[in-house]
Structures are given as structure tokens and as C-alpha cells.
Amino acid sequence: MTEGDGTDGTEGTDGPHAAPGPPAAGSEVETLLGALERQRATFAWKVGGLDATALGARTAASTVTLGALVKHLAWVEELKFTTMLHGRAPTPPWDTVDCEGDPDWPWHSAAHDAPDELYATWRGSVVRARAAVAEALADGGLDRRVRWGYEGDEAPTLRRLLVDVLEEYARHVGHADLLREAVDGAVGEDPPGVVDPYPPA
């Protein structure tokens, strides 16, 4: 795999520091992974570089904050690609959380986390998710079934899991866009490049 050639989820047009995205005419795997990386990078751009006050700011009648979105999507990455895809126990901090008893824990607990902690949690989840997806691709490709939460033919494939996570990011990037504009007026559709806390592939 060559960085920037489209096979690592980057567009391959402006070198390793360009914003990632799907190739113009890639394979199904390249397109799905590239699209997910673009959503991750856009999300990182919308939530990055903020202090605790900004991450905890609300707008209108919503209780959603940028910090809560960071922690929620970190949990989505962990749940989908570590636990569901491979049937493995969640890693810290999720291993001690009663998500059935308190399903909103990622949303409300984010208010107690420092910005660096929130960013590190999301970044770590993304890095583990990439490795988990690569492992599954080598063990059945996009047709590989999840190992937890379903049985037999009801178990979704990795293909479906990737689409689900893409939809989750797309929804919340929209939320983050509105919240970030309310915080400091920052607007825009595509990140200018790789922006912290996005972990380059």
C-alpha cells in the first residue's frame, strides 16, 4: 500500500497531508474506506482545537455538545468494529461502563472529560477500528459477518457495518457543523488537510 495512491483511503492528489477521501474510480473497499476517512477527517476538523468551554457549548434547545459528539463517535467506533465485528470485549474506558443500564453515558459523561482526554479517546478508537477492519477484510472481505449481537444469516456483513458507521458520521458531522459555527463562526465543507485530532492512516 502506497500512501496517497487511493488504497489507503486518501484521494492521492496532494500528497500525504491532503484531506482524505475516496478515489474517483476505486474498488468497493477503497470507496467505502475512503468515504469513511473523509467523514472522520471532516468531523475532526469541526471539533478540533477547542477548549472545555467550547466543547461543552450548546445551541438552541439541544443538549448536544461537540464534546459529547466526540465521545459518542468514539464509542460507535469501538462498539461496531471491536465488539460487534470481532466479538471482543470493549477496551478502556468502555470496559467498565454499563451501557445497557446507562446507554447515554458517552453523551453526558463527556462534560467531565478534559479536551485532550476526549480527543485521545476518539483518536484511539479510530486507530483500533482501522486495524479491526483490516483484519476482517483479510478474513472474508466485505462479506465477513459480525461476531456479536446477531446469529446466522441475520448477522450483518462488514459492508453493512461500514455503511452504518458512514451514516452515523454523516449525521453528526452536520450537528458538529452547526455547533462549531455557533462557537466561533468557523464554517466550511471540506477540511483544508489533515487536522488534529484526525490520526493519519
N, CA, C and O of each residue as an XYZ file, in Angstrom:
804
protein
N       0.849     -1.205      0.000
C       0.000      0.000      0.000
C       0.872      1.238      0.000
O       1.752      1.371      0.850
N       0.650      2.128     -0.917
C       1.428      3.352     -1.024
C       0.600      4.528     -0.562
O      -0.523      4.725     -1.027
N       1.148      5.312      0.352
C       0.404      6.454      0.868
C       0.068      7.422     -0.242
O       0.930      7.822     -1.024
N      -1.232      7.802     -0.299
C      -1.664      8.771     -1.285
C      -2.030      8.178     -2.627
O      -2.308      8.926     -3.564
N      -2.040      6.804     -2.761
C      -2.384      6.230     -4.054
C      -3.843      5.820     -4.138
O      -4.273      5.237     -5.134
N      -4.610      6.124     -3.088
C      -6.023      5.789     -3.100
C      -6.332      4.502     -2.375
O      -7.484      4.279     -2.002
N      -5.322      3.620     -2.152
C      -5.596      2.349     -1.496
C      -5.600      2.460      0.016
O      -5.990      1.513      0.700
N      -5.174      3.598      0.554
C      -5.168      3.776      2.000
C      -6.278      4.720      2.443
O      -6.266      5.203      3.575
N      -7.233      4.985      1.566
C      -8.341      5.855      1.924
C      -8.081      7.316      1.638
O      -8.861      8.166      2.066
N      -7.004      7.643      0.925
C      -6.732      9.026      0.564
C      -6.989      9.232     -0.917
O      -6.977      8.282     -1.699
N      -7.220     10.474     -1.292
C      -7.520     10.770     -2.688
C      -6.289     10.665     -3.575
O      -6.395     10.375     -4.767
N      -5.122     10.901     -2.986
C      -3.902     10.724     -3.748
C      -3.582     11.857     -4.685
O      -2.893     11.655     -5.684
N      -4.076     13.074     -4.381
C      -3.851     14.181     -5.309
C      -2.859     15.205     -4.779
O      -2.166     15.857     -5.561
N      -2.784     15.351     -3.489
C      -1.943     16.403     -2.922
C      -0.975     15.879     -1.867
O      -0.536     16.640     -1.005
N      -0.641     14.613     -1.920
C       0.342     14.073     -1.008
C      -0.255     13.642      0.318
O      -1.471     13.676      0.507
N       0.621     13.232      1.244
C       0.171     12.626      2.496
C      -0.572     13.566      3.424
O      -1.258     13.098      4.333
N      -0.462     14.892      3.230
C      -1.132     15.828      4.129
C      -2.453     16.337      3.564
O      -3.096     17.198      4.166
N      -2.864     15.808      2.405
C      -4.147     16.191      1.835
C      -5.277     15.580      2.648
O      -5.104     14.536      3.276
N      -6.434     16.233      2.636
C      -7.599     15.672      3.298
C      -7.952     14.347      2.637
O      -7.945     14.254      1.409
N      -8.261     13.319      3.425
C      -8.567     12.009      2.836
C      -9.939     11.992      2.173
O     -10.796     12.830      2.452
N     -10.121     11.030      1.304
C     -11.396     10.863      0.636
C     -11.336      9.667     -0.283
O     -10.258      9.120     -0.515
N     -12.479      9.246     -0.815
C     -12.489      8.080     -1.700
C     -11.866      8.395     -3.052
O     -11.944      9.534     -3.511
N     -11.250      7.413     -3.698
C     -10.704      7.627     -5.036
C     -11.822      7.832     -6.043
O     -12.957      7.419     -5.800
N     -11.521      8.457     -7.158
C     -12.534      8.749     -8.173
C     -13.090      7.485     -8.811
O     -14.263      7.439     -9.179
N     -12.260      6.469     -8.943
C     -12.696      5.230     -9.601
C     -12.032      4.034     -8.943
O     -11.334      3.259     -9.597
N     -12.254      3.892     -7.652
C     -11.615      2.818     -6.915
C     -12.507      1.599     -6.772
O     -13.626      1.556     -7.283
N     -11.983      0.615     -6.067
C     -12.752     -0.592     -5.774
C     -13.815     -0.287     -4.718
O     -13.863      0.817     -4.176
N     -14.661     -1.269     -4.435
C     -15.683     -1.079     -3.416
C     -15.053     -0.829     -2.050
O     -15.498      0.047     -1.307
N     -14.019     -1.598     -1.723
C     -13.335     -1.416     -0.439
C     -12.717     -0.028     -0.364
O     -12.888      0.669      0.636
N     -12.005      0.382     -1.398
C     -11.362      1.692     -1.406
C     -12.383      2.817     -1.283
O     -12.144      3.814     -0.602
N     -13.515      2.650     -1.944
C     -14.544      3.687     -1.916
C     -15.175      3.798     -0.537
O     -15.341      4.903     -0.018
N     -15.529      2.667      0.063
C     -16.142      2.687      1.394
C     -15.175      3.231      2.444
O     -15.544      4.083      3.253
N     -13.938      2.738      2.428
C     -12.969      3.192      3.428
C     -12.596      4.652      3.202
O     -12.442      5.408      4.161
N     -12.450      5.051      1.953
C     -12.120      6.440      1.667
C     -13.231      7.387      2.093
O     -12.967      8.467      2.621
N     -14.475      6.978      1.863
C     -15.610      7.808      2.276
C     -15.673      7.929      3.794
O     -15.964      9.002      4.321
N     -15.402      6.834      4.495
C     -15.402      6.884      5.956
C     -14.280      7.775      6.471
O     -14.479      8.542      7.413
N     -13.109      7.679      5.861
C     -12.000      8.526      6.292
C     -12.309     10.005      6.046
O     -11.919     10.857      6.844
N     -12.995     10.312      4.967
C     -13.359     11.706      4.719
C     -14.312     12.215      5.801
O     -14.187     13.351      6.258
N     -15.258     11.380      6.205
C     -16.169     11.778      7.279
C     -15.421     11.957      8.596
O     -15.673     12.909      9.336
N     -14.515     11.052      8.881
C     -13.716     11.178     10.111
C     -12.893     12.462     10.096
O     -12.836     13.184     11.092
N     -12.264     12.735      8.975
C     -11.420     13.929      8.874
C     -12.246     15.201      8.976
O     -11.823     16.167      9.611
N     -13.413     15.209      8.360
C     -14.277     16.388      8.435
C     -14.764     16.596      9.861
O     -14.819     17.724     10.349
N     -15.115     15.501     10.524
C     -15.539     15.596     11.917
C     -14.425     16.154     12.790
O     -14.662     17.029     13.622
N     -13.200     15.644     12.598
C     -12.060     16.126     13.389
C     -11.846     17.619     13.176
O     -11.538     18.349     14.118
N     -12.008     18.064     11.952
C     -11.856     19.496     11.627
C     -12.904     20.327     12.354
O     -12.606     21.423     12.830
N     -14.122     19.817     12.443
C     -15.212     20.570     13.079
C     -15.080     20.623     14.599
O     -15.531     21.583     15.224
N     -14.468     19.605     15.198
C     -14.415     19.558     16.669
C     -13.039     19.885     17.228
O     -12.901     20.064     18.438
N     -12.016     19.968     16.381
C     -10.649     20.091     16.862
C     -10.250     21.470     17.359
O     -10.850     22.478     16.987
N      -9.221     21.499     18.213
C      -8.611     22.743     18.650
C      -9.433     23.584     19.604
O      -9.245     24.799     19.665
N     -10.341     22.971     20.352
C     -11.223     23.728     21.229
C     -10.930     23.467     22.700
O     -10.386     22.423     23.059
N     -11.296     24.428     23.550
C     -11.145     24.242     24.984
C     -12.417     23.633     25.565
O     -13.376     23.374     24.839
N     -12.419     23.408     26.878
C     -13.543     22.738     27.523
C     -14.836     23.532     27.394
O     -15.907     22.949     27.229
N     -14.745     24.849     27.468
C     -15.947     25.677     27.345
C     -16.586     25.520     25.981
O     -17.802     25.365     25.875
N     -15.771     25.558     24.934
C     -16.292     25.421     23.577
C     -16.856     24.025     23.329
O     -17.900     23.874     22.694
N     -16.161     23.006     23.834
C     -16.634     21.631     23.645
C     -17.932     21.369     24.404
O     -18.684     20.458     24.058
N     -18.192     22.161     25.430
C     -19.406     21.987     26.207
C     -20.529     22.936     25.840
O     -21.586     22.918     26.470
N     -20.314     23.762     24.832
C     -21.326     24.750     24.450
C     -22.515     24.084     23.771
O     -22.371     23.092     23.056
N     -23.694     24.653     24.012
C     -24.929     24.160     23.396
C     -25.530     25.264     22.539
O     -25.182     26.438     22.667
N     -26.443     24.856     21.660
C     -27.132     25.831     20.830
C     -28.607     25.496     20.758
O     -28.992     24.327     20.780
N     -29.419     26.513     20.672
C     -30.884     26.357     20.632
C     -31.342     25.537     21.836
O     -30.847     25.724     22.947
N     -32.291     24.626     21.609
C     -32.836     23.838     22.722
C     -32.136     22.496     22.887
O     -32.487     21.721     23.777
N     -31.160     22.216     22.050
C     -30.487     20.920     22.078
C     -29.514     20.810     23.248
O     -28.902     21.800     23.651
N     -29.374     19.604     23.790
C     -28.388     19.330     24.836
C     -27.097     18.761     24.253
O     -26.153     18.486     24.994
N     -27.048     18.579     22.922
C     -25.873     18.018     22.269
C     -24.733     19.037     22.290
O     -24.943     20.223     22.038
N     -23.530     18.562     22.592
C     -22.333     19.396     22.569
C     -21.294     18.749     21.653
O     -21.401     17.569     21.318
N     -20.299     19.523     21.257
C     -19.212     18.960     20.450
C     -18.452     17.888     21.222
O     -18.071     16.862     20.657
N     -18.234     18.124     22.506
C     -17.547     17.127     23.318
C     -18.321     15.822     23.391
O     -17.735     14.742     23.327
N     -19.643     15.922     23.524
C     -20.472     14.726     23.568
C     -20.429     13.977     22.247
O     -20.423     12.746     22.232
N     -20.400     14.707     21.135
C     -20.288     14.068     19.831
C     -18.965     13.319     19.691
O     -18.924     12.220     19.136
N     -17.887     13.914     20.193
C     -16.578     13.259     20.140
C     -16.623     11.925     20.879
O     -16.165     10.905     20.363
N     -17.174     11.941     22.080
C     -17.182     10.718     22.884
C     -18.169      9.695     22.321
O     -17.896      8.494     22.333
N     -19.301     10.163     21.833
C     -20.283      9.246     21.240
C     -19.701      8.526     20.033
O     -19.851      7.310     19.912
N     -19.033      9.258     19.130
C     -18.487      8.612     17.945
C     -17.292      7.733     18.276
O     -17.020      6.770     17.559
N     -16.574      8.044     19.345
C     -15.532      7.137     19.815
C     -16.152      5.809     20.228
O     -15.607      4.743     19.941
N     -17.295      5.882     20.905
C     -17.993      4.668     21.331
C     -18.544      3.912     20.123
O     -18.485      2.682     20.097
N     -19.074      4.608     19.132
C     -19.570      3.948     17.927
C     -18.450      3.162     17.243
O     -18.657      2.019     16.838
N     -17.274      3.761     17.113
C     -16.125      3.077     16.510
C     -15.781      1.805     17.294
O     -15.534      0.748     16.713
N     -15.772      1.930     18.616
C     -15.426      0.788     19.476
C     -16.483     -0.309     19.391
O     -16.157     -1.485     19.224
N     -17.739      0.081     19.507
C     -18.832     -0.895     19.501
C     -18.917     -1.637     18.173
O     -19.018     -2.863     18.150
N     -18.878     -0.903     17.080
C     -19.071     -1.523     15.771
C     -17.897     -2.392     15.344
O     -18.084     -3.514     14.875
N     -16.670     -1.862     15.512
C     -15.525     -2.519     14.897
C     -14.703     -3.399     15.841
O     -13.961     -4.266     15.379
N     -14.821     -3.192     17.141
C     -14.141     -4.086     18.088
C     -15.100     -5.148     18.603
O     -14.820     -6.344     18.513
N     -16.234     -4.706     19.145
C     -17.149     -5.648     19.786
C     -18.026     -6.385     18.780
O     -18.053     -7.616     18.776
N     -18.735     -5.666     17.939
C     -19.634     -6.339     17.001
C     -18.877     -7.123     15.931
O     -19.183     -8.290     15.686
N     -17.902     -6.498     15.302
C     -17.205     -7.134     14.187
C     -16.403     -8.345     14.620
O     -16.371     -9.354     13.915
N     -15.746     -8.256     15.786
C     -14.853     -9.338     16.209
C     -15.309    -10.063     17.473
O     -14.704    -11.063     17.861
N     -16.360     -9.576     18.116
C     -16.828    -10.243     19.323
C     -15.911    -10.079     20.510
O     -15.904    -10.918     21.411
N     -15.132     -9.002     20.526
C     -14.169     -8.773     21.600
C     -14.721     -7.798     22.638
O     -15.566     -6.954     22.340
N     -14.226     -7.936     23.846
C     -14.653     -7.043     24.917
C     -14.177     -5.628     24.619
O     -13.099     -5.450     24.052
N     -14.952     -4.628     24.986
C     -14.532     -3.245     24.777
C     -13.247     -2.936     25.535
O     -12.968     -3.533     26.574
N     -12.474     -2.002     25.007
C     -11.251     -1.555     25.661
C     -11.575     -0.363     26.569
O     -12.658      0.212     26.459
N     -10.643      0.019     27.472
C     -10.878      1.201     28.325
C     -11.106      2.448     27.475
O     -10.470      2.593     26.431
N     -11.995      3.353     27.890
C     -12.734      3.352     29.149
C     -14.054      2.610     29.096
O     -14.801      2.598     30.074
N     -14.349      1.991     27.962
C     -15.669      1.384     27.760
C     -15.848      0.085     28.525
O     -16.982     -0.345     28.737
N     -14.761     -0.553     28.946
C     -14.854     -1.865     29.585
C     -15.515     -1.821     30.959
O     -15.968     -2.853     31.453
N     -15.578     -0.651     31.582
C     -16.179     -0.549     32.914
C     -17.540      0.155     32.894
O     -18.114      0.432     33.948
N     -18.046      0.437     31.712
C     -19.295      1.192     31.581
C     -20.479      0.242     31.407
O     -20.410     -0.705     30.624
N     -21.552      0.496     32.129
C     -22.787     -0.257     31.973
C     -23.635      0.432     30.908
O     -24.530      1.216     31.223
N     -23.343      0.131     29.648
C     -24.024      0.827     28.553
C     -25.481      0.403     28.416
O     -26.282      1.139     27.840
N     -25.838     -0.763     28.931
C     -27.241     -1.161     28.906
C     -28.022     -0.398     29.971
O     -29.146      0.043     29.732
N     -27.420     -0.249     31.141
C     -28.083      0.483     32.213
C     -28.058      1.982     32.017
O     -28.951      2.690     32.483
N     -27.029      2.476     31.322
C     -26.887      3.910     31.076
C     -26.442      4.119     29.633
O     -25.285      4.458     29.383
N     -27.357      3.916     28.678
C     -26.974      3.998     27.263
C     -26.512      5.379     26.825
O     -25.845      5.515     25.799
N     -26.860      6.403     27.596
C     -26.457      7.768     27.238
C     -25.149      8.193     27.900
O     -24.788      9.370     27.866
N     -24.446      7.246     28.496
C     -23.217      7.582     29.230
C     -22.211      8.362     28.382
O     -21.666      9.352     28.870
N     -21.941      7.964     27.135
C     -20.979      8.760     26.347
C     -21.420     10.211     26.180
O     -20.585     11.114     26.127
N     -22.723     10.435     26.099
C     -23.225     11.789     25.881
C     -23.057     12.676     27.103
O     -22.592     13.809     26.982
N     -23.427     12.182     28.272
C     -23.380     13.068     29.442
C     -22.039     13.040     30.175
O     -21.689     14.005     30.854
N     -21.288     11.950     30.049
C     -20.008     11.877     30.761
C     -18.936     12.752     30.107
O     -17.934     13.079     30.743
N     -19.137     13.128     28.856
C     -18.142     13.948     28.156
C     -17.916     15.283     28.844
O     -16.838     15.867     28.735
N     -18.916     15.761     29.545
C     -18.795     17.049     30.230
C     -17.731     17.024     31.315
O     -17.247     18.076     31.733
N     -17.361     15.832     31.776
C     -16.378     15.702     32.851
C     -14.969     15.405     32.330
O     -14.036     15.267     33.120
N     -14.811     15.308     31.018
C     -13.520     14.968     30.428
C     -12.818     16.214     29.894
O     -13.447     17.098     29.313
N     -11.515     16.265     30.100
C     -10.719     17.355     29.541
C     -10.646     17.210     28.023
O     -10.754     16.097     27.508
N     -10.465     18.310     27.299
C     -10.376     18.217     25.834
C      -9.353     17.200     25.341
O      -9.651     16.405     24.450
N      -8.157     17.216     25.908
C      -7.130     16.273     25.458
C      -7.576     14.826     25.656
O      -7.267     13.957     24.841
N      -8.299     14.575     26.738
C      -8.789     13.227     27.008
C      -9.847     12.814     25.987
O      -9.837     11.685     25.496
N     -10.752     13.725     25.674
C     -11.783     13.430     24.678
C     -11.163     13.147     23.313
O     -11.511     12.170     22.650
N     -10.246     14.010     22.908
C      -9.609     13.820     21.606
C      -8.830     12.502     21.560
O      -8.874     11.791     20.557
N      -8.125     12.180     22.630
C      -7.336     10.946     22.666
C      -8.234      9.717     22.622
O      -7.890      8.715     21.995
N      -9.376      9.790     23.282
C     -10.315      8.664     23.271
C     -10.822      8.406     21.862
O     -10.855      7.263     21.406
N     -11.219      9.471     21.173
C     -11.713      9.301     19.802
C     -10.601      8.832     18.873
O     -10.796      7.919     18.071
N      -9.444      9.454     18.986
C      -8.315      9.095     18.117
C      -7.948      7.616     18.292
O      -7.733      6.904     17.311
N      -7.878      7.165     19.543
C      -7.543      5.770     19.808
C      -8.580      4.815     19.248
O      -8.235      3.746     18.746
N      -9.852      5.192     19.331
C     -10.914      4.350     18.789
C     -10.802      4.230     17.271
O     -11.025      3.156     16.712
N     -10.461      5.318     16.613
C     -10.312      5.294     15.158
C      -9.141      4.397     14.752
O      -9.263      3.604     13.819
N      -8.018      4.517     15.442
C      -6.847      3.698     15.121
C      -7.162      2.211     15.305
O      -6.804      1.388     14.462
N      -7.830      1.871     16.408
C      -8.196      0.466     16.639
C      -9.210     -0.009     15.603
O      -9.151     -1.153     15.152
N     -10.134      0.863     15.230
C     -11.148      0.488     14.244
C     -10.510      0.174     12.893
O     -10.891     -0.793     12.234
N      -9.553      0.978     12.488
C      -8.871      0.712     11.215
C      -8.207     -0.661     11.224
O      -8.300     -1.414     10.255
N      -7.540     -0.977     12.326
C      -6.867     -2.270     12.424
C      -7.881     -3.411     12.424
O      -7.644     -4.457     11.820
N      -9.007     -3.208     13.101
C     -10.044     -4.235     13.169
C     -10.669     -4.481     11.797
O     -10.946     -5.624     11.435
N     -10.890     -3.420     11.042
C     -11.453     -3.556      9.702
C     -10.462     -4.250      8.777
O     -10.850     -5.112      7.989
N      -9.193     -3.883      8.865
C      -8.175     -4.526      8.032
C      -8.105     -6.020      8.332
O      -7.959     -6.833      7.420
N      -8.210     -6.377      9.604
C      -8.189     -7.791      9.996
C      -9.384     -8.532      9.403
O      -9.240     -9.648      8.906
N     -10.559     -7.915      9.455
C     -11.756     -8.551      8.911
C     -11.688     -8.660      7.395
O     -12.128     -9.659      6.826
N     -11.145     -7.651      6.740
C     -11.010     -7.705      5.284
C     -10.112     -8.860      4.857
O     -10.325     -9.465      3.807
N      -9.106     -9.162      5.676
C      -8.218    -10.278      5.378
C      -8.846    -11.623      5.731
O      -8.298    -12.676      5.404
N      -9.993    -11.584      6.398
C     -10.662    -12.798      6.866
C     -12.082    -12.872      6.310
O     -13.032    -13.138      7.046
N     -12.216    -12.634      5.009
C     -13.534    -12.750      4.400
C     -13.967    -11.558      3.588
O     -14.984    -11.618      2.898
N     -13.215    -10.466      3.654
C     -13.562     -9.291      2.869
C     -14.824     -8.615      3.374
O     -15.195     -8.765      4.539
N     -15.477     -7.876      2.506
C     -16.667     -7.130      2.888
C     -17.834     -8.038      3.254
O     -18.784     -7.594      3.900
N     -17.775     -9.297      2.850
C     -18.835    -10.247      3.177
C     -18.653    -10.891      4.548
O     -19.498    -11.672      4.986
N     -17.582    -10.574      5.210
C     -17.336    -11.113      6.558
C     -18.453    -10.675      7.496
O     -18.784     -9.491      7.566
N     -19.043    -11.646      8.227
C     -20.153    -11.367      9.127
C     -19.659    -10.910     10.493
O     -18.558    -11.261     10.916
N     -20.489    -10.120     11.179
C     -20.129     -9.692     12.526
C     -20.192    -10.890     13.466
O     -20.858    -11.881     13.166
N     -19.507    -10.806     14.593
C     -19.380    -11.940     15.509
C     -20.145    -11.755     16.819
O     -20.125    -12.637     17.678
N     -20.814    -10.617     16.976
C     -21.516    -10.365     18.239
C     -22.819     -9.619     17.967
O     -22.873     -8.695     17.155
N     -23.878    -10.052     18.680
C     -25.151     -9.341     18.612
C     -26.155     -9.940     17.655
O     -27.334     -9.589     17.702
N     -25.716    -10.842     16.783
C     -26.602    -11.458     15.801
C     -26.208    -12.921     15.625
O     -25.125    -13.340     16.034
N     -27.104    -13.689     15.011
C     -26.829    -15.091     14.744
C     -27.139    -15.427     13.297
O     -28.085    -14.903     12.709
N     -26.326    -16.310     12.736
C     -26.577    -16.842     11.406
C     -26.713    -15.796     10.331
O     -25.939    -14.842     10.260
N     -27.730    -15.996      9.480
C     -27.931    -15.113      8.335
C     -28.397    -13.719      8.735
O     -28.395    -12.805      7.910
N     -28.802    -13.546     10.008
C     -29.219    -12.222     10.461
C     -28.028    -11.314     10.752
O     -28.179    -10.098     10.866
N     -26.854    -11.909     10.870
C     -25.658    -11.119     11.174
C     -25.276    -10.247      9.984
O     -25.084    -10.764      8.883
N     -25.163     -8.938     10.181
C     -24.774     -8.071      9.064
C     -23.319     -8.298      8.655
O     -22.506     -8.799      9.432
N     -23.021     -7.924      7.439
C     -21.660     -8.044      6.930
C     -20.850     -6.807      7.296
O     -21.388     -5.799      7.754
N     -19.554     -6.914      7.084
C     -18.682     -5.750      7.260
C     -19.116     -4.628      6.326
O     -19.038     -3.456      6.697
N     -19.564     -4.959      5.143
C     -20.047     -3.955      4.188
C     -21.163     -3.120      4.823
O     -21.141     -1.890      4.768
N     -22.140     -3.810      5.427
C     -23.260     -3.111      6.062
C     -22.777     -2.293      7.259
O     -23.256     -1.184      7.493
N     -21.831     -2.845      8.014
C     -21.312     -2.140      9.179
C     -20.653     -0.824      8.766
O     -20.850      0.202      9.417
N     -19.881     -0.855      7.696
C     -19.229      0.355      7.210
C     -20.253      1.397      6.768
O     -20.085      2.587      7.032
N     -21.305      0.952      6.099
C     -22.358      1.882      5.680
C     -23.041      2.493      6.902
O     -23.329      3.690      6.920
N     -23.299      1.673      7.923
C     -23.934      2.182      9.144
C     -23.081      3.262      9.812
O     -23.596      4.292     10.244
N     -21.778      3.016      9.889
C     -20.900      3.989     10.539
C     -20.764      5.244      9.683
O     -20.688      6.350     10.217
N     -20.733      5.087      8.374
C     -20.736      6.248      7.481
C     -21.972      7.115      7.732
O     -21.871      8.339      7.813
N     -23.133      6.477      7.854
C     -24.365      7.224      8.116
C     -24.305      7.935      9.464
O     -24.767      9.068      9.601
N     -23.733      7.258     10.455
C     -23.626      7.852     11.792
C     -22.748      9.100     11.757
O     -23.094     10.129     12.339
N     -21.623      9.003     11.078
C     -20.737     10.170     10.953
C     -21.403     11.296     10.168
O     -21.337     12.457     10.570
N     -22.043     10.956      9.049
C     -22.668     11.990      8.222
C     -23.700     12.774      9.021
O     -23.795     13.996      8.904
N     -24.471     12.058      9.836
C     -25.483     12.724     10.663
C     -24.822     13.689     11.641
O     -25.242     14.839     11.775
N     -23.800     13.218     12.311
C     -23.208     14.014     13.378
C     -22.227     15.072     12.880
O     -21.973     16.049     13.585
N     -21.673     14.899     11.687
C     -20.885     15.979     11.095
C     -21.785     17.187     10.859
O     -21.356     18.329     11.029
N     -23.024     16.938     10.469
C     -23.972     18.035     10.317
C     -24.246     18.751     11.622
O     -24.302     19.980     11.668
N     -24.418     17.968     12.696
C     -24.598     18.582     14.014
C     -23.366     19.398     14.402
O     -23.479     20.528     14.877
N     -22.187     18.805     14.190
C     -20.947     19.479     14.556
C     -20.744     20.768     13.765
O     -20.202     21.744     14.283
N     -21.178     20.764     12.523
C     -21.059     21.949     11.678
C     -21.824     23.123     12.291
O     -21.310     24.239     12.367
N     -23.050     22.859     12.724
C     -23.867     23.915     13.328
C     -23.294     24.373     14.667
O     -23.239     25.570     14.948
N     -22.871     23.421     15.484
C     -22.336     23.761     16.799
C     -21.035     24.556     16.674
O     -20.826     25.517     17.415
N     -20.170     24.167     15.753
C     -18.896     24.871     15.603
C     -19.112     26.302     15.116
O     -18.438     27.223     15.576
N     -20.040     26.489     14.196
C     -20.324     27.840     13.733
C     -20.836     28.704     14.880
O     -20.496     29.884     14.971
N     -21.653     28.122     15.756
C     -22.178     28.868     16.895
C     -21.081     29.217     17.898
O     -21.165     30.237     18.583
N     -20.041     28.361     17.984
C     -18.958     28.585     18.943
C     -18.037     29.715     18.496
O     -17.777     30.645     19.258
N     -17.542     29.635     17.255
C     -16.554     30.633     16.829
C     -16.721     31.118     15.393
O     -15.840     31.793     14.859
N     -17.840     30.780     14.770
C     -18.099     31.265     13.421
C     -17.427     30.486     12.320
O     -17.568     30.837     11.148
N     -16.689     29.425     12.662
C     -15.989     28.642     11.645
C     -16.986     27.879     10.783
O     -17.890     27.218     11.296
N     -16.812     27.977      9.469
C     -17.693     27.288      8.534
C     -16.848     26.656      7.433
O     -15.653     26.927      7.316
N     -17.487     25.811      6.631
C     -16.793     25.180      5.521
C     -17.256     23.757      5.339
O     -17.815     23.148      6.251
N     -17.020     23.231      4.149
C     -17.498     21.889      3.814
C     -16.405     20.847      3.903
O     -16.631     19.766      4.449
N     -15.212     21.145      3.376
C     -14.129     20.169      3.345
C     -12.938     20.667      4.152
O     -12.583     21.842      4.066
N     -12.316     19.785      4.938
C     -11.148     20.196      5.714
C     -10.003     20.611      4.796
O      -9.875     20.087      3.690
N      -9.171     21.546      5.246
C      -8.064     22.021      4.416
C      -6.931     21.012      4.295
O      -5.992     21.220      3.528
N      -7.014     19.942      5.035
C      -5.974     18.906      5.047
C      -6.199     18.029      6.259
O      -7.312     17.944      6.778
N      -5.149     17.383      6.706
C      -5.221     16.570      7.908
C      -5.176     17.477      9.128
O      -4.174     18.153      9.358
N      -6.241     17.502      9.908
C      -6.373     18.390     11.043
C      -6.515     17.588     12.315
O      -7.323     16.661     12.373
N      -5.742     17.928     13.342
C      -5.829     17.276     14.638
C      -7.226     17.453     15.194
O      -7.757     18.561     15.115
N      -7.864     16.414     15.761
C      -7.293     15.148     16.230
C      -7.353     13.988     15.251
O      -7.219     12.841     15.676
N      -7.547     14.230     13.965
C      -7.596     13.137     13.000
C      -6.248     12.420     12.937
O      -5.218     13.060     12.725
N      -6.245     11.092     13.121
C      -4.988     10.350     13.040
C      -4.742      9.886     11.598
O      -5.495      9.049     11.099
N      -3.723     10.398     10.919
C      -3.474      9.997      9.537
C      -3.351      8.482      9.412
O      -2.778      7.816     10.276
N      -3.886      7.964      8.347
C      -3.847      6.498      8.128
C      -2.438      6.054      7.790
O      -2.200      4.867      7.571
